[in-house]
């Protein structure tokens, strides 16, 4: 029995989301930084910028996850 296209699409979205969580956790993406004593970066990124970074990362994760599927489908 062959899985439906909707099931396959959902699975790649789940994998991309897991990949996003992994990368974000290991790069501290979206985490708040502690206040500094005046040295280093003057301020933390704005929340809007962090959301944009997360959406961009999710798009890249989806592309990475779906890319092998597209290559395999083209070979058949």
C-alpha positions, 0 to 999 in steps of 0.5 A, a space after each residue: 500500500 502506497 502512502 498518500 501524498 498528504 501523509 508524505 507531505 506532513 511527514 517532511 514537515 514534521 522532520 523539518 520542524 524537528 531539524 529546526 528545533 535541533 539547530 535552534 537549540 544548538 545555536 541558541 537561536 531565539 534565546 534571550 541574552 543576559 544583560 551585559 556590563 557594557 561590553 560586547 553587543 549593545 542590545 539583543 535582536 528584536 523579536 521581529 528579527 528573531 521570528 524572521 530568522 526562525 522562518 528562514 531557517 524553517 524554509 531551509 530545513 524544509 528544502 533540505 528535507 524535501 530535496 532528497 525526495 525530489 531527487 529520488 522521484 526524478 530518478 523513477 
